[in-house]
Amino acid sequence: MSAPRRTRVLLLTQWFDPEPTFKGLVFARELVRQGFEVGVLTGFPNYPGGKVYPGYRIQWLQREVIDGVQITRVPLYPNHDQSAIKRVLNYASFAASATIYGVLMAKRADVMYAYHPPLTVGMAAALIKLFRRIPVVYDIQDMWPDTLRATGMLNNPKALDMVARVCRWVYRRMDHIVVLSPGFKRLLQQRGVPDSKLSVIYNWADEAALGAPVGQVPAAFPGAAQFRILFAGNMGKAQALDTVLNAASLLQTRGRRVCWVMLGGGVEVERLKAEAAKRQLANVVFLPAVPMAEVGAYLNAADALLVHLRKDPLFEITIPSKTQAYMTVGRPLLMAVDGDAADLVRQSGGGVVAESEHAEGLARAAEQLAAMPADALAAMGDKAQRFYRGHLALAEGVGKFGNIFIKISA
């Protein structure tokens, strides 16, 4: 008797390795390991700098196979600067190329997985489905137009309304929608998406990179005499990191031994550095961004790990991806994001919670952690790690996706 045919999944995503992405090669490899045949339709890597990566050049088509994953790259306009027109061209060019290839040339799949953002990927998926009759699972990582408004990327009310209308058009055409938090699910239900069409699957972390980090922290990393709270990641307007400087100022005045370590890049870094210098904050250290393979060394060297976003209704239903990364390494979390993310930390017992954009509350939470004995901190970190392994791990999340793929392709 011949073996049953494996379910073939087509991953449609504008961003894929070597670009940084939540659902890239790690996701595809795990699907293959769990028994699926996996193809990827993506663009030429250029995110986040807007320049095509070394070893690639824009051409009509490029195919490669990595670890059993068949990857097809189609042309796009590479750009990720602040120009709205150029950013739209970047999104639209990939959507057009992906639609043409998906309709006319792609090997037929049993199910298609589409990664959002940008919204244009969902539009391409809907059109491919229309012509090829392939069911689609839509994975929403950013809630548009809410994210565009909250981050300041788009403020025009008419434009935001148009994006909302397109979102509703896409949602109606998807066979199943996966979201990253219970709050996202509630919001989509309020917008008319039926409960039967929705699933919550939490994001996972890059377990391989974080579990076996390379390199070591630089000499500028504070020593163990201080209680080191690390923020790792993008420093933009959404992170509202002036609150950290305000908390640092309060703690410096009180003579506390807490030190804030800010690791990463972003549009706010230089301004934050200048502000910290102006206020003579000796308890704030800025370190440049490092590759993901090295991030684990920094996380492991810290005493606690900070998540912070500005106070906004959207962020109350968002779980920042660094939450899972922090839990993976088994360090206590200082969660200064209201809503679902705070609930996750409370449920795990793996950290303390502070109100978003509240400097005094952040300072008090830092003092609480710094006052804890080493064994209590270790136990808190262990709870975070065990919660991740039991509820958020890669194999757990991919298994849930796999069940959905099989169900809607049957």
VENNOR-V705087 format. One record per helix or strand of 2 or more residues. SS is the DSSP state (H for helix, E for strand). FROM is the first residue (numbers start at 1). TO is the last residue. If there is no record, write none. Layout:
# VENNOR-V705087
SS&FROM&TO, SS&FROM&TO
This chain:
# VENNOR-V705087
E&8&12, H&25&33, E&37&43, E&62&66, E&69&74, H&84&104, E&111&116, H&119&132, E&135&140, H&146&150, H&157&173, E&176&179, H&182&190, H&195&197, E&198&200, H&207&211, E&227&232, H&237&239, H&242&254, E&258&263, H&269&278, E&284&287, H&292&301, E&304&308, H&315&317, H&322&329, E&332&336, H&340&348, E&351&353, H&359&370, H&374&392, H&394&409
